[in-house]
Amino acid sequence: MERIITKDPLSKEEIKKIIDYPKIKLIHTSTSIEILEDKKMFSNLKIYFKDENQVNYNTSGTELRKLEYILGDINNKKYRDIIYLSKNNVNMSVTLSSLCSKHNLKIEIIEISDDLDDSNYIISKLYGAKIHKSPEEYAKKLINKIIRDKQKDLIKTYVLNEQSIFNLAGILAYINYGIEIEEQIEKLGLKSPNFWSAEGDTILGLYLYSQLRKLRWNFTYISSSIQYKDIKIKILSALKHLKTDLDFDLSKINIIKENKAILIKEKYKKILILFANTKGLLLDMNSSVKSMFYLMEKIKNNQIKKNEEIVFINSGNFIEIFSDKDIL
């Protein structure tokens, strides 16, 4: 870009130009931010809660936002057949399968996680997806075989995996989402909110948006594996695609390293039930419950300052809840 981003904030219009990628609009409304004031739970704190479950009750807000760009890319390149390489991402598989059904696209899902039972994919199968279970080391060979078989019938195949547009789409989606959030927190009078999430693309996209706009936003991200160097690589990759330069300060992202020992679902079960019973809010077990667990721990230990502005983003992975039949 011609002007120096490090000195001047970009306007919302300029940001829209930066993320001008092919896109199929799947979300036609914004999700609201609610105040969860509760003296018993939050020690007189105000916690603001942005619930992505409001987007669509039978899919996921986070996934739909990514898929707006992914489907836009697929449509732009005129592909009709898709292979999705999944590693324990049932929610994306279901959401993608439902959208492929709606847009007359064929999809084959290759699942490389050993943990999953076939029943996790019943909904995807009902939407017409073909499911393959494969050890990770054979997945590439299987993809190549499927592509070769389709080429015999002159069919082009779009492969969607972690090395494709998948990661970029999430970051693009949440840079765009930043416009919506900025307007909402301005109305609430929040000056320097701290966003809590267990979704990497959510945090990175919003982080880049705040950097482009020169906003005083902070971020807390829960992870058992990601490190600052991984975040830096992802951001640089996104900036390369966006054809823009930015001097970013990673100190604004606080990573809470999740202790592997407490990954047992029982540790999160209380949080899931507590919020479902008292607030009527559903937190999915794979991401939002984790994030809320650590937020509640910090509140209990008086590690959250009285006047701190917390905005908790519930990723909206509604379908994931039903993978935990034992808890329900």
N, C-alpha and C positions, 0 to 999 in steps of 0.2 A: 504494500500500500504506500501511497505517496507521503501521507503525513505520518509523523512519528507517534505511534500508539503509546509509547512509554511516557510521553509528556501530556497528551490530551486524551480525555475520555472519548470513546466513539459514541455517536448517537445511535438510537435504536434502529433507525433506517439504514445506517452504515452496517450495523451488525446483521440486519436482514440480508443485505447484499453479500456479505461474507459467507453466509450459510445458504446461498441461493443454489441448492442442489435439487435434482429431480425429486419430487415428493408426491405421494398419494395421500390426500387428507383423510385421516381416519378419526381424528378427534375434533369435534365441532363445539366444544365447550371448555371453559376453564374449571379447575377444581378449587374449591374454596379453602380458606385457612380459618380454622376454628380455634377458639381459646379453650384450653383444658384447665380451668382453674379448679383446684381440688386441694384443700388444706391437708387432708389426710395423706394423699398420695404424693403431692408435690411441695410440701413444706412452704405453703404460701407463695410459691412461684407461679408465674404465668408461663405455661408451655403452649406454644402455637402448633397446631397439628394440620398438616396439609395431606389430605387423603386421596390417593390416586385411584382408590376403589370406586370413586364417584364417576370415573370416566366411562366404564362399561362393566356391568356386574359379572359378565361371563368371560372376560378376558383380563388383561393386566394393563394398567396405565403406563407403567414403565416400558413394557414390551411394545405396546401400540405406538408409543412415541418413537421408538427405534424403527419399528416396521414401516412407519410413514416414509422414511428415507430408503430403507431396504427395498420395499416394494416399488418405490419410485425408480430406483436404480434398475431393478428387474424389468420393469415396464419400459424404461428408457432404452434398454438394450434388447428389448423384444424377446425375452426368454419366456417359455411356457412351462418348462420342467425345472424343478428345484431339488437339490440334495442339501439337507441340513445336517451337519455334523454336531451332535449334541453330547454334552458331558453333564449329565444330571440336570438338564434345564428343561424339565417337563413343561413348565409354564410357557416358555417360548415356543416349544413344540406344539402345544395345544393352540396357542394364539395364532401361530403361523399357519397351522393346518386349517383352522377355521377361516382365515383370510384367503388362503389358497382356494378353498372350496367356493368362497364367495366370488373370487376373481377368476375362476376357471383355470387355475394353475394346478399342475400335478406336483406332488411332493413325496419324496422318500426321505425318511429320517433314519440316520445311523446313530444309535446310542452306544457310547463307549464306556459308560459307567457300569460297574459290577453290582452296585447297590440296588438298582431298580428292578422292580417286579414288572412283568408284562402288563399288569392291570393299570399301571400308571399311564399307559398309552391308549386305554380304551377310547377316550374321547377323541384323540387324534385319529384313531382308526375309523371311528364313526364319521369323521369329517372326510374320510377317503385317503388318508395318508398311508403309505406303505412303510412298515417299521422293520428295521434290521438291528439286531444286537450283535456287536462285534468287539473283540478285544482291541484296545487302542492301537496296538502295533500292526493290526491287519486292516484298520479303517481306510488307510490311503489306497491299499490294493483294491478294497471293495468299491471305493468311490470310482477308481479308474475303470473297474470292470463295468459298473453301471453306466458310466459315460460312454465306453466303447460299444456297449449293447445298444444304447440310444442312438449313437452315431450311425449305426447300420440303417436306422430308419430316418436318417438326416435330422435328428432332434438335437438341438443345442441345450446343454444343461448348465444351470447356474449353481455353483457350489457355494454354500454359505457356511463359513466357519470362523473361528476366532481370528484368522489372518486376513479375512476378507473385509468388506465394508462394515461388518458387524460392530466392531468397536467404535469406528468413526461415527456410525449412525447414532449410537447412544450419546456420544459427546455433542454431535450436531443438535440432537433433539433437546438436550438440556441447556445448550446455549440459547436456543430458541425459547425454551421454557423460562429462562431467566427474565425475559421481557414480562411475562405474566406475573412472575413472583415479585419483580421489582415494583410493579404497579400496586400489588396487593399489600406489600409490607410498608409502602409509602402511606397508604390509607390507614394502616394500623399504627403509624408513627414510629416504626422500628428503624433505628439508625445503623446499628452494627449487629445484625442477627448472626447467630451461630447455627448453621444447618446441620442436622444430624441425619445420617443415612448409613445403610450397609450396602448401598449400590455404588460401585466405583464410577460408572459412567455418569450417574446423577451428580455426584460431587465434582467430577472433573469438568463436566459441561457448565455447571453453575459457577465453578471457580473461574473458568476462562471468561464467562460472561461478566463476572464481577471485575476481572482484571481489565477487560476491554472497556468497561464503563467506569472504571476507577471507583468502585463502590467498596465500602468498608465491611465486606462480608467475610465471615470465618466459617470453617467447615470441620466437622468431626466425623471421621469415617472409621467404621469397624471392620477389621480384616484379620484373618488368621495367617495370611501369606504375603499380601502386597507390601512393597517397600517403596521408599521415596524414589529410588532409581527407576522403578517400574512406572511410577506416576510420571516422572520426567520424560521417559521414552514415549509414553502414550500421548502426553501433551505435545511434544515435539512432532510426533507423527501427525496429530490432528492439525497443528499449525501449518505443516507442510502441505496438507490437503487443502487447507483454507487459504493458502497462498498469502499468509500474513506473518508478520514478525512481532514478537512480544517478549518483553523482559519480565519473566514471572518470578514471584517470590513464594516458594513452597512452604514457608513458615506459617502461611495462613491455613494450611491443611494439617489438622491434628489426627494422627492415626492411632487408634486404640488397638493394640495387638491382642487379638483374642487368644485366650489361653485354651489350647487344644483340649485340655482335660475337662473343660466345662462345655464341650460341644454336645454332651448328652442332652437329648431333647427334654428330659425331665426338668432340667435347669430353667428352660424357657417356658415350660407348660403353664406355670403360675401366671406369668405375664400375659400369655395368650388368653387364658380364662378370665383373668382380672379385667382386661380391657373389653372383652366380649360381654361380660356380665354387667360391668359398671358404666361403660361408655357406649356400648353397642358398636364398637369398632373392631374390625378384624385385622389382625397383624399376621402376615404369613411367616411360617417357621424358618424359611431359608434366609430371610434378610431382615425384615422390619422388627421381628421379635428380638433378634440379636441386639439390634441397635437400641431398642427400648430397654432391654435388660441392663445394658451398660449405663444408659442415662439414669435409670432408676437407682442403680448402685451408687452412682456419683451423687445423686440427690440425697440418698440415705447417709452417705459419708460426708455431707456438707461440702462437697467439692465444686458445687455449682453456686456461683455468687448470687446474692439476693436479686440484683437488678439485671442479671444476664438475660439477654434476649435469645430464647431457644425456639427454633422452628424445626419441628420433627417432620420428616417426609416419609409417609407410609407408602412404600413402593406399589401397593395395590395388587400384589400377586394373589388375587382372590382364590384362584384355582389351586394353588399350592397347598392351601389349608386342607383340602380334601385328600391330599396324599398322606396326611397324618391321621388315618382312620382310628388308630389306637387312642389318640388323644381325644378326638371327638366322641 
